[in-house]
């Protein structure tokens, strides 16, 4: 039975491994170096070496600091689900603790190529992006209705109340007071409609200017975030309207993710422009995460929305994050 199991693992289209910590020089942030103890299957496709070549190889020499950190987390009891790209292939990786001989904990791993599944997922993502575009169209229509119809009618009503108040101010002070109260309520309603119209329509960024839009984003974020939100954008920066709108939408999603998930105290929004490039960065000092972690990597609608707007504007989107340090969302167009 043991020989049959060994043949199964060696000939499997997947890759399996066990990583252990051994006494000696430190690896990553842990107290002991990590080495591949046993490896089976398609190791060369994932790690660039055969199983025999990997055995007793230090993880730091082969896989780098990030993988050392992942293995150390597994040795502490975590289970991770990851998605890894190797050239044109996509791999689904499971990392989990394994009880070995003498009750020692090893970091077990299973990797299976899912390139075809990923293509199917890409088709689903295109469907979702189509729905986002349709939603954006509807939001623009609603924004124009609120601004051009509701907003203008409320403004006209306010002017009419002004005229009525002036006509009755001398003869009916009580009525004048009630008209003033109605005007106050009307003004608050107009401001709410204006703000909601601004939220709905990203084209508002084109009218107000990117710096003003980002400043307002910071102000609104502080209403539900007790930390500091800072904006560093050169007011003289010139960004074309379509790019400015995409930058604002990406910043809005990144700030929202930081407020909701990062447990941070500071969020910095910065934008740099030069003759050759435009770069947006949204950086927080929160707990960070592993972007490849399918479960804990926040790969939800927010990321898909950022990818959508980045693709529309021809920007390259990247997310750099480290546990305990923070996250940086960067969008760049050369």
C-alpha positions as CSV (number, residue, x, y, z in Angstrom):
1,X,0.0,0.0,0.0
2,X,2.8,2.4,0.9
3,X,4.5,1.7,-2.5
4,X,1.2,2.3,-4.3
5,X,0.7,5.6,-2.5
6,X,4.2,6.7,-3.3
7,X,3.6,5.9,-7.1
8,X,0.4,7.8,-7.0
9,X,2.1,10.9,-5.5
10,X,5.1,10.8,-7.9
11,X,3.0,10.4,-11.0
12,X,0.2,12.8,-10.1
13,X,-0.4,15.8,-12.4
14,X,-0.4,17.9,-9.1
15,X,2.6,18.7,-6.9
16,X,2.8,17.8,-3.2
17,X,5.4,18.7,-0.6
18,X,6.3,18.8,3.1
19,X,8.4,21.7,4.5
20,X,10.0,21.5,7.9
21,X,12.0,23.9,10.2
22,X,15.5,22.7,11.2
23,X,17.8,24.3,13.8
24,X,20.3,26.8,12.4
25,X,20.4,30.1,10.7
26,X,17.2,32.2,10.7
27,X,14.9,32.2,7.6
28,X,12.7,35.2,7.0
29,X,11.3,36.4,10.3
30,X,11.3,32.9,11.9
31,X,13.8,31.4,14.3
32,X,14.8,28.5,12.1
33,X,15.5,27.9,8.4
34,X,12.8,26.0,6.4
35,X,13.6,23.2,4.0
36,X,11.7,20.9,1.6
37,X,11.6,17.6,3.4
38,X,9.7,15.6,0.8
39,X,8.4,16.5,-2.7
40,X,6.3,14.6,-5.2
41,X,4.7,15.2,-8.6
42,X,5.1,18.2,-11.0
43,X,7.5,20.2,-8.9
44,X,9.5,21.5,-12.0
45,X,6.5,23.3,-13.4
46,X,5.9,25.1,-10.1
47,X,9.4,25.5,-8.6
48,X,11.7,25.0,-11.5
49,X,13.4,21.9,-10.0
50,X,12.6,18.2,-9.9
51,X,11.5,16.6,-6.6
52,X,14.9,15.1,-6.0
53,X,16.6,18.5,-6.5
54,X,14.2,20.2,-4.1
55,X,14.6,17.8,-1.1
56,X,16.7,19.5,1.6
57,X,16.7,22.7,-0.3
58,X,16.2,25.8,1.8
59,X,12.9,27.6,1.0
60,X,14.6,31.0,1.2
61,X,17.0,30.0,-1.7
62,X,14.2,28.8,-3.9
63,X,10.9,30.5,-3.1
64,X,12.0,33.8,-1.4
65,X,10.9,35.6,1.7
66,X,7.2,35.6,0.9
67,X,7.0,31.8,0.8
68,X,9.0,31.6,4.0
69,X,6.5,33.8,5.7
70,X,3.6,31.7,4.3
71,X,5.2,28.4,5.5
72,X,5.9,30.0,9.0
73,X,2.2,30.9,9.3
74,X,1.2,27.4,8.4
75,X,3.6,26.0,11.0
76,X,1.8,28.2,13.5
77,X,-1.5,26.6,12.6
78,X,-2.9,28.6,9.6
79,X,-4.4,27.2,6.4
80,X,-3.9,29.2,3.2
81,X,-5.5,29.0,-0.2
82,X,-3.4,30.8,-2.9
83,X,-3.4,31.4,-6.6
84,X,0.0,31.5,-8.2
85,X,1.0,32.4,-11.8
86,X,4.0,30.6,-13.4
87,X,4.4,32.0,-17.0
88,X,1.2,31.2,-18.8
89,X,-0.1,28.7,-16.2
90,X,-2.2,29.4,-13.1
91,X,-1.9,27.2,-10.0
92,X,-4.2,26.7,-7.1
93,X,-2.1,26.1,-4.0
94,X,-3.3,24.8,-0.6
95,X,-1.0,25.2,2.4
96,X,-1.9,23.5,5.7
97,X,-0.3,22.1,8.9
98,X,0.5,18.4,9.0
99,X,1.4,16.3,12.1
100,X,4.5,14.4,11.3
101,X,6.6,11.9,13.3
102,X,7.2,12.7,17.0
103,X,4.1,15.0,16.8
104,X,6.2,17.6,14.9
105,X,4.3,20.0,12.7
106,X,5.2,20.3,9.0
107,X,3.9,22.7,6.4
108,X,2.1,20.6,3.8
109,X,1.3,21.8,0.3
110,X,-0.8,20.7,-2.7
111,X,-0.7,22.6,-6.0
112,X,-2.8,21.9,-9.1
113,X,-2.8,23.7,-12.4
114,X,-6.1,25.5,-13.0
115,X,-5.3,27.4,-16.2
116,X,-8.5,26.3,-17.9
117,X,-10.6,27.1,-14.8
118,X,-9.0,30.5,-14.8
119,X,-10.1,31.1,-18.4
120,X,-13.6,30.3,-17.4
121,X,-13.3,32.7,-14.5
122,X,-12.0,35.4,-16.9
123,X,-15.2,35.0,-19.0
124,X,-17.2,35.4,-15.8
125,X,-15.2,38.5,-14.9
126,X,-16.0,40.0,-18.4
127,X,-19.7,39.3,-17.7
128,X,-19.4,41.1,-14.3
129,X,-17.5,44.0,-16.0
130,X,-20.3,44.3,-18.5
131,X,-22.8,44.6,-15.7
132,X,-20.6,47.2,-14.0
133,X,-20.6,49.2,-17.3
134,X,-24.4,49.0,-17.5
135,X,-24.7,50.1,-13.9
136,X,-22.4,53.0,-14.5
137,X,-24.6,54.1,-17.4
138,X,-27.7,54.0,-15.2
139,X,-25.9,55.9,-12.5
140,X,-25.0,58.6,-15.0
141,X,-28.6,58.9,-16.1
142,X,-29.8,59.2,-12.5
143,X,-27.1,61.7,-11.7
144,X,-28.1,63.9,-14.6
145,X,-31.7,63.7,-13.5
146,X,-31.0,64.7,-10.0
147,X,-28.7,67.6,-11.1
148,X,-30.6,68.9,-14.1
149,X,-34.2,68.3,-13.1
150,X,-34.5,67.9,-9.3
151,X,-31.7,70.2,-8.4
152,X,-32.7,73.0,-10.7
153,X,-36.4,72.7,-9.7
154,X,-35.4,73.0,-6.0
155,X,-33.3,76.0,-6.8
156,X,-36.2,77.7,-8.6
157,X,-38.5,76.8,-5.7
158,X,-36.1,78.5,-3.3
159,X,-36.0,81.6,-5.4
160,X,-39.8,81.7,-5.4
161,X,-39.9,81.4,-1.6
162,X,-37.4,84.3,-1.5
163,X,-39.9,86.5,-3.4
164,X,-42.8,85.4,-1.2
165,X,-40.9,86.1,2.0
166,X,-40.0,89.6,0.8
167,X,-43.7,90.3,-0.1
168,X,-45.0,89.3,3.4
169,X,-42.1,90.2,5.6
170,X,-43.6,93.4,6.8
171,X,-47.3,92.4,7.2
172,X,-47.0,88.8,8.5
173,X,-43.9,88.2,10.5
174,X,-45.1,84.7,11.7
175,X,-45.6,83.6,8.1
176,X,-42.2,85.0,7.3
177,X,-40.6,82.9,10.0
178,X,-42.3,79.8,8.7
179,X,-41.1,80.5,5.1
180,X,-37.6,80.9,6.5
181,X,-37.8,77.5,8.1
182,X,-39.1,76.0,4.8
183,X,-36.2,77.6,3.0
184,X,-33.7,76.1,5.5
185,X,-35.1,72.6,5.0
186,X,-35.1,73.2,1.3
187,X,-31.5,74.2,1.4
188,X,-30.5,71.0,3.2
189,X,-32.4,69.0,0.7
190,X,-30.7,70.7,-2.2
191,X,-27.3,70.0,-0.6
192,X,-28.2,66.3,-0.1
193,X,-29.3,66.0,-3.7
194,X,-26.1,67.7,-4.9
195,X,-23.9,65.4,-2.9
196,X,-25.8,62.3,-4.0
197,X,-25.6,63.4,-7.6
198,X,-21.8,63.9,-7.1
199,X,-21.5,60.4,-5.7
200,X,-23.4,58.8,-8.6
201,X,-21.7,60.4,-11.5
202,X,-17.9,60.0,-11.9
203,X,-18.1,62.7,-14.6
204,X,-18.5,65.2,-11.8
205,X,-14.8,64.8,-11.3
206,X,-14.3,66.3,-14.7
207,X,-16.2,69.4,-13.7
208,X,-14.9,69.8,-10.2
209,X,-11.3,68.8,-10.9
210,X,-9.4,65.8,-9.6
211,X,-7.8,67.5,-6.6
212,X,-11.1,68.8,-5.4
213,X,-12.7,65.4,-5.9
214,X,-10.0,63.7,-3.9
215,X,-10.2,66.3,-1.1
216,X,-14.0,65.6,-0.9
217,X,-13.3,61.9,-0.8
218,X,-11.0,62.4,2.1
219,X,-13.6,64.5,3.9
220,X,-16.3,61.9,3.4
221,X,-14.0,59.1,4.5
222,X,-13.3,60.8,7.8
223,X,-17.0,60.6,8.7
224,X,-16.6,56.8,9.2
225,X,-12.9,56.6,9.8
226,X,-11.2,57.8,13.0
227,X,-7.7,57.9,11.6
228,X,-6.0,60.3,9.3
229,X,-6.6,60.7,5.6
230,X,-4.1,62.8,3.7
231,X,-4.1,63.9,0.1
232,X,-1.0,64.8,-1.8
233,X,-1.7,66.0,-5.3
234,X,-0.1,68.9,-7.1
235,X,-2.9,71.3,-7.9
236,X,-1.2,72.3,-11.1
237,X,-1.2,68.7,-12.4
238,X,-3.0,68.3,-15.7
239,X,-4.8,65.0,-16.2
240,X,-7.2,64.4,-19.1
241,X,-10.9,64.0,-18.0
242,X,-11.2,60.2,-18.7
243,X,-8.0,59.4,-16.8
244,X,-9.0,61.7,-14.0
245,X,-12.3,59.9,-13.6
246,X,-10.6,56.5,-13.5
247,X,-8.1,57.7,-10.9
248,X,-10.9,59.0,-8.7
249,X,-12.8,55.7,-8.9
250,X,-9.8,53.6,-8.1
251,X,-8.9,55.9,-5.2
252,X,-12.4,55.6,-3.9
253,X,-12.4,51.8,-3.9
254,X,-8.9,51.6,-2.4
255,X,-9.8,54.0,0.4
256,X,-13.1,52.2,1.0
257,X,-11.2,48.8,1.3
258,X,-8.7,50.4,3.7
259,X,-11.4,51.8,5.9
260,X,-13.3,48.6,6.0
261,X,-10.6,45.9,6.1
262,X,-7.2,47.3,7.0
263,X,-7.6,48.3,10.6
264,X,-5.2,51.2,9.9
265,X,-4.7,54.6,11.4
266,X,-3.4,56.5,8.3
267,X,-4.4,56.5,4.6
268,X,-2.3,58.5,2.1
269,X,-3.6,59.4,-1.3
270,X,-1.0,60.7,-3.7
271,X,-0.7,61.3,-7.4
272,X,2.4,62.1,-9.4
273,X,2.5,63.3,-13.0
274,X,5.4,63.8,-15.3
275,X,5.9,64.1,-19.0
276,X,6.0,60.3,-19.4
277,X,3.7,58.9,-16.7
278,X,0.8,59.4,-14.2
279,X,0.9,57.4,-11.0
280,X,-1.8,57.1,-8.3
281,X,-0.9,55.5,-4.9
282,X,-3.3,54.8,-2.0
283,X,-1.2,53.6,0.9
284,X,-2.3,52.5,4.4
285,X,-0.4,51.4,7.5
286,X,-2.9,48.6,8.4
287,X,-2.5,44.9,9.1
288,X,-1.8,44.0,5.4
289,X,-2.6,40.8,3.7
290,X,-1.3,38.3,1.1
291,X,-2.7,39.4,-2.3
292,X,-2.5,35.9,-3.6
293,X,-4.5,34.5,-0.7
294,X,-7.9,33.6,-2.2
295,X,-9.6,33.6,1.2
296,X,-8.0,36.5,3.0
297,X,-6.8,38.5,0.0
298,X,-9.9,40.7,-0.4
299,X,-10.3,39.6,-4.0
300,X,-13.9,40.8,-4.1
301,X,-15.9,43.3,-6.1
302,X,-13.7,46.2,-5.0
303,X,-10.7,44.7,-6.7
304,X,-12.7,43.9,-9.8
305,X,-14.0,47.5,-9.9
306,X,-10.5,48.9,-9.7
307,X,-9.3,46.6,-12.4
308,X,-12.3,47.7,-14.5
309,X,-11.5,51.4,-14.3
310,X,-7.7,50.8,-14.7
311,X,-8.3,48.8,-17.9
312,X,-10.7,51.5,-19.2
313,X,-8.0,54.2,-18.7
314,X,-5.1,52.0,-19.9
315,X,-3.5,51.9,-16.5
316,X,-1.5,49.1,-14.9
317,X,-2.9,48.2,-11.5
318,X,-0.8,46.5,-8.8
319,X,-1.3,45.8,-5.1
320,X,1.6,45.4,-2.8
321,X,0.9,44.3,0.8
322,X,2.8,42.8,3.7
323,X,1.2,41.5,6.9
324,X,1.7,43.9,9.7
325,X,3.1,46.7,7.5
326,X,0.3,47.9,5.3
327,X,-1.0,47.9,1.7
328,X,-0.3,50.1,-1.3
329,X,-2.6,50.2,-4.3
330,X,-0.8,51.6,-7.3
331,X,-2.2,52.6,-10.7
332,X,0.1,53.8,-13.4
333,X,-0.1,54.9,-17.0
334,X,3.0,55.6,-19.1
